[in-house]
Amino acid sequence: MKIYGHKQAPNPRRVRIFLAEKGVSVPTEEVDIFARDNRKPPFLAKNPLGGIPVLELDDGTCIAESVAICRYLEGLHPKPALFGETPLQEATIEMWNRRLELVLFQSIGMVWIHGHPLTKALLKQIPENVAPARARAAEFFALLDAELAKRPFIAGPSYSIADVTALCAIDFGRFIEVTPDASLAHLARWHAAVSARPSAGA
């Protein structure tokens, strides 16, 4: 199997961290997203939406979307269980992972799409979308801080895919200057802890 991704993009990083937590190595191939190679026919045959990452299996089957890829990998390598081991754990992790995707990742993505110079040449920007997205991200950072006052990780006592998603979102946010307020001590504690894991450098 092979993973198509990009070293600076947050979603391929999610898969790399997940693999590192599993202790599994999969060959990777870089896709030049700034040259729009992911929007050209050879790549679109693997993922018609053009997104990265994509996991290509040995028989040519392609799985897109980072969480779908991680779920497949979890099935092959169930330990450590990063999607939970009980119905309650699985549901709680799914709940937080979806919240992170639908609120934090989406808000940071809006700032990236509509307010960053690198995307200006690629997409039609609507600058009015940036301020509301920044505000929504700030509100979610505060919510995470309050939740992390109650437990060590995003979805409970153990590291999970939700922590992978949050780390990648927050680190990409730093790249485009969408950052948590310095007063959010619980979020800062969590970020330092997960950033210190060997997998964070994957």
C-alpha positions as CSV (number, residue, x, y, z in Angstrom):
1,M,0.0,0.0,0.0
2,K,1.0,3.6,-0.4
3,I,-0.2,7.0,1.0
4,Y,-0.4,10.1,-1.2
5,G,-0.1,13.3,0.8
6,H,1.8,16.5,1.3
7,K,4.3,17.2,4.1
8,Q,2.8,20.6,5.1
9,A,-0.9,19.8,4.9
10,P,-2.7,19.0,8.2
11,N,-4.9,16.1,7.0
12,P,-2.0,13.9,5.7
13,R,-0.2,14.7,9.0
14,R,-3.2,13.2,10.9
15,V,-2.5,9.9,9.1
16,R,1.2,10.1,9.7
17,I,0.7,10.6,13.4
18,F,-1.8,7.8,13.6
19,L,0.6,5.4,11.9
20,A,3.4,6.5,14.2
21,E,1.2,5.8,17.2
22,K,0.6,2.3,15.8
23,G,4.3,1.8,15.1
24,V,3.4,1.1,11.4
25,S,5.3,2.3,8.4
26,V,3.6,2.9,5.0
27,P,5.4,4.3,1.9
28,T,4.3,7.8,0.9
29,E,4.3,9.8,-2.2
30,E,4.3,13.6,-2.2
31,V,1.5,15.4,-4.2
32,D,2.3,19.0,-5.2
33,I,-0.9,20.7,-4.1
34,F,0.4,24.1,-5.0
35,A,1.0,22.9,-8.6
36,R,-2.6,21.6,-8.4
37,D,-1.4,18.1,-9.2
38,N,-4.2,16.8,-7.0
39,R,-6.7,18.4,-9.3
40,K,-5.4,16.8,-12.5
41,P,-6.7,13.6,-14.1
42,P,-4.1,11.1,-12.9
43,F,-4.8,12.0,-9.2
44,L,-8.5,12.5,-9.7
45,A,-8.7,8.9,-10.8
46,K,-7.7,8.0,-7.3
47,N,-9.9,10.6,-5.6
48,P,-12.5,12.5,-7.7
49,L,-12.7,15.2,-5.1
50,G,-9.0,15.9,-5.3
51,G,-8.4,15.9,-1.6
52,I,-5.4,14.4,0.2
53,P,-4.5,12.1,1.8
54,V,-5.3,9.0,-0.2
55,L,-4.4,5.4,0.8
56,E,-3.9,3.2,-2.3
57,L,-4.0,-0.5,-1.5
58,D,-2.0,-3.2,-3.4
59,D,-5.0,-4.1,-5.6
60,G,-5.5,-0.4,-6.6
61,T,-8.4,0.3,-4.3
62,C,-8.2,3.9,-3.0
63,I,-9.5,5.2,0.3
64,A,-9.7,8.9,0.7
65,E,-10.4,11.1,3.8
66,S,-8.0,11.0,6.7
67,V,-10.4,9.5,9.3
68,A,-11.6,6.8,6.9
69,I,-7.9,5.9,6.3
70,C,-7.3,5.8,10.0
71,R,-10.3,3.5,10.6
72,Y,-9.0,1.1,8.0
73,L,-5.6,1.1,9.6
74,E,-7.1,0.6,13.0
75,G,-8.8,-2.5,11.7
76,L,-5.5,-3.9,10.5
77,H,-3.6,-2.8,13.6
78,P,-6.1,-2.6,16.5
79,K,-3.6,-1.8,19.3
80,P,-3.4,0.8,20.7
81,A,-7.1,1.4,20.2
82,L,-7.3,5.1,19.0
83,F,-11.0,4.9,18.3
84,G,-11.9,3.4,21.6
85,E,-12.6,-0.1,22.9
86,T,-16.1,0.1,24.4
87,P,-19.3,1.5,22.8
88,L,-19.1,4.5,25.1
89,Q,-15.5,5.2,24.4
90,E,-16.1,4.9,20.6
91,A,-19.1,7.2,20.7
92,T,-17.3,9.8,22.9
93,I,-14.2,9.8,20.7
94,E,-16.4,10.1,17.6
95,M,-18.4,13.0,19.1
96,W,-15.2,15.0,19.9
97,N,-13.5,14.2,16.6
98,R,-16.6,15.4,14.7
99,R,-16.8,18.6,16.8
100,L,-13.2,19.3,16.1
101,E,-13.7,18.7,12.3
102,L,-16.9,20.6,12.0
103,V,-16.0,23.6,14.2
104,L,-12.2,24.0,14.7
105,F,-10.8,22.5,11.5
106,Q,-13.6,24.2,9.4
107,S,-13.0,27.6,11.1
108,I,-9.2,27.4,10.6
109,G,-9.8,26.3,7.0
110,M,-12.0,29.3,6.3
111,V,-9.1,31.6,7.5
112,W,-6.7,29.7,5.3
113,I,-9.0,29.8,2.2
114,H,-10.2,33.3,2.5
115,G,-7.4,35.1,4.2
116,H,-4.0,33.7,3.3
117,P,-1.7,34.9,0.5
118,L,-0.8,31.4,-0.6
119,T,-4.5,30.5,-1.4
120,K,-5.2,33.8,-3.1
121,A,-3.8,32.7,-6.5
122,L,-5.7,29.3,-6.3
123,L,-9.2,30.2,-5.0
124,K,-11.7,33.0,-5.0
125,Q,-11.3,34.6,-1.6
126,I,-14.2,36.2,0.4
127,P,-12.3,38.3,3.0
128,E,-15.5,38.9,5.0
129,N,-15.4,35.2,6.0
130,V,-12.2,35.6,8.0
131,A,-13.2,37.5,11.1
132,P,-16.2,35.3,11.9
133,A,-14.1,32.2,11.4
134,R,-11.4,33.5,13.8
135,A,-14.1,34.3,16.4
136,R,-15.5,30.8,16.1
137,A,-12.1,29.2,16.5
138,A,-11.5,31.4,19.6
139,E,-14.7,30.3,21.1
140,F,-13.9,26.6,20.5
141,F,-10.4,27.0,22.0
142,A,-12.1,28.3,25.2
143,L,-14.5,25.3,25.2
144,L,-11.6,22.9,24.8
145,D,-9.8,24.6,27.6
146,A,-12.8,24.1,29.9
147,E,-13.1,20.5,28.9
148,L,-9.4,19.7,29.4
149,A,-9.7,21.0,33.0
150,K,-11.6,17.8,33.6
151,R,-9.4,15.2,31.9
152,P,-6.0,14.7,30.4
153,F,-7.0,14.2,26.8
154,I,-9.7,15.5,24.5
155,A,-12.1,12.6,24.7
156,G,-11.2,11.0,28.0
157,P,-8.3,9.5,30.0
158,S,-6.5,8.1,26.9
159,Y,-4.9,9.5,23.8
160,S,-7.2,9.0,20.7
161,I,-7.9,10.1,17.2
162,A,-9.5,13.2,18.6
163,D,-6.2,14.3,20.0
164,V,-4.6,13.7,16.7
165,T,-7.2,15.9,15.0
166,A,-6.9,18.6,17.6
167,L,-3.1,18.7,17.4
168,C,-3.1,19.0,13.6
169,A,-5.8,21.7,13.6
170,I,-4.1,23.8,16.3
171,D,-0.6,23.5,14.7
172,F,-1.9,24.4,11.3
173,G,-3.8,27.3,13.0
174,R,-0.5,28.6,14.3
175,F,0.9,28.6,10.8
176,I,-1.8,31.0,9.7
177,E,-1.9,32.9,13.0
178,V,-5.1,31.4,14.4
179,T,-3.9,30.6,17.9
180,P,-5.4,29.9,21.4
181,D,-5.3,32.7,23.9
182,A,-2.3,32.4,26.2
183,S,-4.6,32.4,29.2
184,L,-6.0,28.9,28.3
185,A,-3.7,27.0,30.6
186,H,-5.4,23.6,30.3
187,L,-5.3,23.7,26.5
188,A,-1.6,24.7,26.7
189,R,-0.9,21.8,29.1
190,W,-2.6,19.4,26.7
191,H,-0.8,20.8,23.7
192,A,2.6,20.5,25.3
193,A,1.9,16.9,26.3
194,V,0.7,15.7,22.9
195,S,3.4,17.6,21.1
196,A,6.0,15.8,23.2
197,R,4.9,12.4,22.0
198,P,7.3,10.9,19.4
199,S,4.4,10.6,17.0
200,A,3.9,14.4,16.8
201,G,7.0,14.7,14.7
202,A,5.8,12.2,12.1
